[in-house]
Amino acid sequence: MKVVLLAYTQGADAICAAAGSSCYSARPSAEIAKDVDSEKTLSRIVGMGHLSVVEHAVFTFSVEGVSRALTHQLVRHRIASFSQQSQRYVSLKEPTFVTPPTVKGDPEAERVFSETMDAIWDAYRRLEDMEIPAEDARYLLPNGCTTNITVTMNARELLHLFSLRCCSRAQWEIREMAERMLELCREVSPVIFKDAGPPCVRGPCPEGKLSCGKPRRPSA
Ligand SMILES: Cc1cc2nc3c(=O)[nH]c(=O)nc-3n(C[C@H](O)[C@H](O)[C@H](O)COP(=O)(O)OP(=O)(O)OC[C@H]3O[C@@H](n4cnc5c(N)ncnc54)[C@H](O)[C@@H]3O)c2cc1C
């Protein structure tokens, strides 16, 4: 898996802080942005639950070499824009799939897994040889098939994504992607993403009986 931050709002912390402050000031955000204390302002405004101010910050990622199982989960997040490699227009001649760590860790399971993938791709290529279009031959392809996706989200949606998908209840693959995205966001926007991550970073776990019992913040 590779996660690249392709583009982002420059100076997002100051822009969101200035936008928030401008609601309570006679000065416009262009002036406030020059001398705003982003940390103090955003902690106050976002702390009050006024998350709309961080919608002014937008981030675009290239997510490469992940499974379709992951992207199926990712695209459930509705406040986002996605562009995904097409299985209609891109023919997948060679087996290209993600092997879960549980399968990799068991030689017999790995053998079953890779034999099945070889059989699927063999059938896929045979259908293509029969001039069945890629868009129909792809009905054979598995959830583990690799794909590339471009995703754009604003910071409010990213905070929500990190809350759900950095949690240990999320599946390992999407969790790895979310953690890499969070790392990249923090590098360029440390204030907005300061307390980002699963709910146990900020307080008690809301998962009840399904909780993993290992809060990231020991006092939570
Ligand atoms: C651990 C885990 C297990 C899951 N298991 C399943 C499963 O078994 N089956 C399944 O179908 N899904 C499952 N999901 C997906 C989950 O149900 C959500 O579809 C997904 O996490 C997207 O989150 P969301 O709907 O909160 O927010 P997003 O789509 O990211 O939207 C962000 C927020 O905007 C608001 N919003 C967006 N759209 C609307 C709307 N139409 N009306 C009102 N408010 C809206 C909500 O406040 C929402 O929280 C799982 C998710 C996780 C994290």
The ligand as a Gaussian input file, in Angstrom:
#p B3LYP/6-31G(d) Opt

LIG

0 1
 C      -15.963000      -1.003000      12.299000
 C      -16.988000      -0.740000      11.224000
 C      -17.841000      -1.758000      10.827000
 C      -18.803000      -1.518000       9.827000
 N      -19.631000      -2.546000       9.459000
 C      -20.594000      -2.325000       8.526000
 C      -21.501000      -3.367000       8.133000
 O      -21.439000      -4.481000       8.616000
 N      -22.419000      -3.092000       7.172000
 C      -22.541000      -1.843000       6.618000
 O      -23.414000      -1.621000       5.774000
 N      -21.699000      -0.841000       6.958000
 C      -20.734000      -1.045000       7.891000
 N      -19.893000      -0.017000       8.241000
 C      -19.999000       1.271000       7.519000
 C      -20.754000       2.314000       8.361000
 O      -22.071000       1.888000       8.632000
 C      -20.802000       3.666000       7.612000
 O      -21.491000       3.516000       6.393000
 C      -19.425000       4.215000       7.304000
 O      -18.584000       4.082000       8.413000
 C      -19.542000       5.698000       6.910000
 O      -19.740000       6.466000       8.071000
 P      -20.917000       7.477000       8.309000
 O      -22.164000       7.001000       7.694000
 O      -20.943000       7.871000       9.754000
 O      -20.426000       8.795000       7.686000
 P      -20.054000       9.490000       6.315000
 O      -20.758000       8.928000       5.140000
 O      -18.580000       9.539000       6.308000
 O      -20.674000      10.922000       6.584000
 C      -20.189000      11.752000       7.646000
 C      -21.318000      12.219000       8.503000
 O      -22.197000      13.053000       7.709000
 C      -23.514000      12.873000       8.164000
 N      -24.300000      12.315000       7.063000
 C      -23.822000      11.813000       5.888000
 N      -24.836000      11.420000       5.121000
 C      -25.961000      11.655000       5.808000
 C      -27.330000      11.441000       5.545000
 N      -27.762000      10.890000       4.409000
 N      -28.232000      11.818000       6.475000
 C      -27.838000      12.376000       7.629000
 N      -26.539000      12.589000       7.971000
 C      -25.625000      12.236000       7.061000
 C      -23.473000      11.917000       9.354000
 O      -23.349000      12.686000      10.536000
 C      -22.211000      11.144000       9.104000
 O      -21.643000      10.568000      10.282000
 C      -18.911000      -0.233000       9.223000
 C      -18.049000       0.778000       9.633000
 C      -17.091000       0.550000      10.625000
 C      -16.174000       1.675000      11.025000

